[in-house]
Amino acid sequence: MTSNAIDEHDVAHGMSFGDQHSTEIQPYGHVILLPIGLSEPVCREGVEQLNQLLADTGDAAGSL
């Protein structure tokens, strides 16, 4: 039997997250080196790629 009920999981996926607030853990443009075995240039490249991914995701979400 198929149910047409909507649960919390479905509702969460349809909600806007624009009103969320959070604490900055790493200032934009800065790299915080952690003991994870990566050099500073590698960490910096990862931060740049993540920032681009987040910017692209924000642009895509705004155009929906």
C-alpha distances in whole Angstrom, upper triangle without the diagonal:
4,7,10,12,15,17,20,20,19,22,24,24,25,28,31,33,37,37,37,41,42,45,47,47,49,51,51,53,54,53,53,54,52,53,50,52,52,55,56,56,52,51,52,51,47,48,49,46,43,45,45,41,41,43,41,37,39,40,37,35,37,37,33
4,7,9,12,14,18,17,16,18,21,20,21,24,28,30,33,34,34,38,39,42,44,44,46,48,48,50,51,50,50,51,49,51,48,50,50,53,53,53,50,48,50,48,45,45,46,43,40,42,42,38,37,39,37,34,35,36,33,31,34,33,30
4,5,9,11,14,15,13,15,18,18,19,21,25,27,30,31,31,35,36,40,41,42,44,46,46,48,49,49,48,50,48,49,47,50,49,52,52,52,49,47,48,47,44,44,45,42,39,41,40,37,36,38,36,33,34,35,32,30,32,32,28
4,7,10,13,14,11,13,16,16,16,19,22,25,28,29,29,33,34,38,40,41,43,45,44,47,48,47,47,49,48,49,47,49,49,52,51,51,48,46,47,46,43,42,43,41,38,39,39,35,34,36,34,31,31,33,30,27,29,29,25
4,6,10,11,10,11,14,15,15,17,21,23,26,26,27,30,32,35,38,39,41,43,42,45,46,46,46,47,46,47,45,48,47,50,50,50,47,45,46,45,42,41,42,40,37,38,38,34,33,35,34,30,31,32,29,27,29,29,25
4,7,8,6,7,10,11,11,13,17,19,22,23,23,26,28,32,34,35,37,39,39,41,42,42,42,44,42,44,42,45,44,47,47,47,44,42,43,42,38,38,39,36,33,34,35,31,30,31,30,27,27,29,26,23,25,26,22
4,5,6,6,9,10,11,13,17,18,22,22,21,25,26,29,32,33,35,37,37,40,40,40,40,41,40,41,39,42,42,45,44,45,42,40,41,40,37,36,37,35,32,33,34,30,28,31,30,26,27,29,26,23,26,27,24
4,5,5,6,9,10,11,14,15,19,18,18,21,22,26,28,29,32,33,34,37,37,37,36,38,37,38,37,40,39,42,42,42,39,37,38,37,34,33,35,33,29,30,31,28,26,28,28,24,24,27,25,22,24,26,22
4,5,5,7,9,10,14,14,18,19,18,21,22,25,27,28,30,32,32,35,35,35,34,36,34,36,34,37,37,39,39,39,37,34,35,35,31,31,32,30,27,28,29,25,23,26,25,22,22,25,22,20,22,24,21
4,5,5,7,9,13,14,18,19,19,22,23,27,29,30,32,33,33,36,37,36,36,38,37,39,36,39,38,41,41,41,38,36,37,36,32,32,33,30,27,28,29,25,24,26,25,21,21,24,21,18,21,22,18
4,5,5,6,10,12,15,16,16,20,21,25,27,28,31,32,32,35,36,36,36,38,37,39,37,40,39,42,41,41,39,36,37,36,33,32,33,31,28,28,28,25,23,25,25,21,21,23,21,18,20,21,18
4,5,5,9,9,13,14,13,17,18,22,24,25,27,29,28,31,32,32,32,34,33,35,33,36,36,38,37,37,35,32,33,33,29,28,29,27,24,25,25,22,20,22,22,18,18,21,19,16,18,20,17
4,6,8,10,13,15,14,18,19,23,24,25,27,29,28,30,32,32,32,34,33,35,33,36,35,37,36,36,34,31,32,31,28,27,28,26,22,23,23,20,18,20,20,16,16,18,16,13,16,17,14
4,7,9,12,14,15,18,20,24,25,27,29,30,29,32,33,33,34,36,36,38,36,39,37,40,39,38,36,34,34,33,30,29,29,27,24,24,25,22,20,21,20,16,16,18,16,13,14,16,13
4,6,9,10,11,15,17,21,23,25,26,27,27,30,31,32,32,35,34,37,35,38,37,39,37,37,35,33,33,32,29,28,28,27,24,23,24,21,19,20,20,16,15,18,16,12,14,16,14
4,6,7,9,13,15,19,20,23,24,25,24,27,29,30,30,33,33,36,34,37,35,37,35,35,34,31,31,30,27,26,26,25,22,21,21,19,16,17,17,14,12,15,14,10,11,14,12
4,6,6,9,12,15,17,19,21,21,21,24,25,26,27,29,29,32,31,34,32,34,32,32,31,28,28,27,25,23,23,22,19,18,19,17,14,15,16,13,11,14,14,11,12,15,14
4,6,9,11,15,16,19,20,20,19,23,24,26,27,30,30,33,32,35,33,34,32,32,31,28,27,27,25,23,23,23,19,18,19,18,14,15,16,13,11,13,14,11,11,14,14
4,7,10,14,15,18,20,20,20,24,25,27,27,30,30,34,33,36,34,36,34,34,33,30,29,30,27,25,25,25,22,20,22,21,17,18,19,17,14,17,18,14,14,18,17
4,7,10,13,15,18,18,18,22,23,24,24,27,27,30,30,33,31,33,31,32,30,27,27,27,25,22,23,23,20,19,21,19,16,17,19,16,14,18,18,15,16,19,19
4,7,10,13,15,15,16,20,21,22,22,25,25,28,28,31,30,31,29,30,29,26,25,27,24,21,23,23,20,18,21,20,16,18,20,18,16,19,21,18,18,22,22
4,7,9,12,13,14,18,18,19,18,21,21,25,25,28,27,28,26,27,26,23,23,24,22,19,21,21,18,17,20,19,16,17,20,18,16,20,21,19,20,24,24
4,6,9,10,13,16,15,16,16,19,19,22,23,26,25,26,24,25,25,21,21,23,21,18,20,21,18,17,20,20,17,18,22,20,19,22,24,22,23,26,27
4,6,7,9,12,12,13,13,16,17,20,21,24,22,23,21,22,22,18,18,20,18,14,17,18,15,14,17,18,15,16,20,19,17,21,23,21,22,26,27
4,7,9,12,10,11,10,13,13,17,17,20,19,20,18,20,19,15,16,18,16,13,16,17,14,14,18,18,16,18,21,20,19,23,24,23,24,28,29
4,6,8,7,7,7,11,12,16,16,19,17,17,15,17,16,13,12,15,13,10,13,15,13,12,16,16,15,16,20,19,19,22,24,23,24,28,29
4,6,6,8,9,13,15,19,19,21,19,19,16,17,18,14,13,15,15,11,13,15,14,12,15,17,15,16,19,19,18,21,24,23,24,27,29
4,6,8,11,14,17,20,20,22,19,19,16,16,17,14,11,13,13,9,10,13,11,9,12,14,12,12,16,17,16,18,21,21,21,24,26
4,7,10,13,16,19,20,21,18,16,13,13,14,12,9,11,12,8,8,12,11,9,12,15,14,14,17,18,18,20,22,23,24,26,28
4,7,10,13,16,17,18,15,14,11,12,13,10,8,11,12,9,10,13,13,11,15,17,16,17,20,21,21,23,25,26,26,29,31
4,6,9,13,13,14,12,11,8,10,10,7,6,10,10,7,10,13,12,12,15,17,16,18,21,21,22,24,26,27,28,30,32
4,6,10,11,13,11,11,9,12,12,9,9,13,12,10,13,15,14,15,18,19,18,20,23,23,24,26,28,28,30,33,34
4,7,8,10,8,8,7,10,10,8,9,13,12,11,14,16,16,17,20,21,21,23,25,25,26,29,30,31,32,35,36
4,6,8,8,10,10,13,12,9,12,15,13,13,17,18,17,18,21,22,22,24,26,26,27,30,31,31,33,36,37
4,6,8,10,11,14,13,11,14,17,15,16,19,20,19,21,24,24,25,27,29,29,30,33,34,34,36,39,40
4,6,9,11,13,11,10,14,15,13,15,18,18,17,20,22,22,23,26,27,27,29,31,32,32,35,37,37
4,7,10,12,10,10,13,15,14,15,18,19,19,21,23,23,24,27,28,28,30,33,33,34,37,39,39
4,7,8,6,6,10,11,10,12,15,15,16,18,20,20,22,24,25,26,28,30,31,32,34,36,37
4,6,5,6,9,10,11,12,14,16,17,18,20,21,23,24,26,27,29,31,32,33,35,37,38
4,5,5,6,9,10,10,12,14,15,16,18,20,21,22,24,25,27,29,30,31,33,35,37
4,5,5,6,9,10,11,12,14,15,17,18,20,21,23,24,26,27,29,30,32,33,35
4,5,5,6,9,10,11,12,14,15,17,18,20,21,22,24,26,27,28,30,32,33
4,5,5,6,9,10,11,12,14,15,16,18,20,21,22,24,26,27,29,31,32
4,5,5,6,9,10,11,12,14,15,17,18,20,21,23,24,26,27,29,31
4,5,5,6,9,10,11,12,14,15,17,18,20,21,23,24,26,27,29
4,5,5,6,9,10,10,12,14,15,16,18,20,21,22,24,26,27
4,5,5,6,9,10,10,12,14,15,16,18,20,21,23,25,26
4,5,5,6,9,10,11,12,14,15,17,18,20,21,23,25
4,5,5,6,9,10,10,12,14,15,16,18,20,21,23
4,5,5,6,9,10,10,12,14,15,16,18,20,21
4,5,5,6,9,10,11,12,14,15,17,19,21
4,5,5,6,8,10,11,12,14,15,17,19
4,5,5,6,9,10,10,12,14,16,17
4,5,5,6,9,10,10,12,14,16
4,5,5,6,9,10,11,13,15
4,5,5,6,9,10,11,13
4,5,5,6,9,10,11
4,5,5,6,9,10
4,6,5,7,9
4,5,5,7
4,5,6
4,6
4
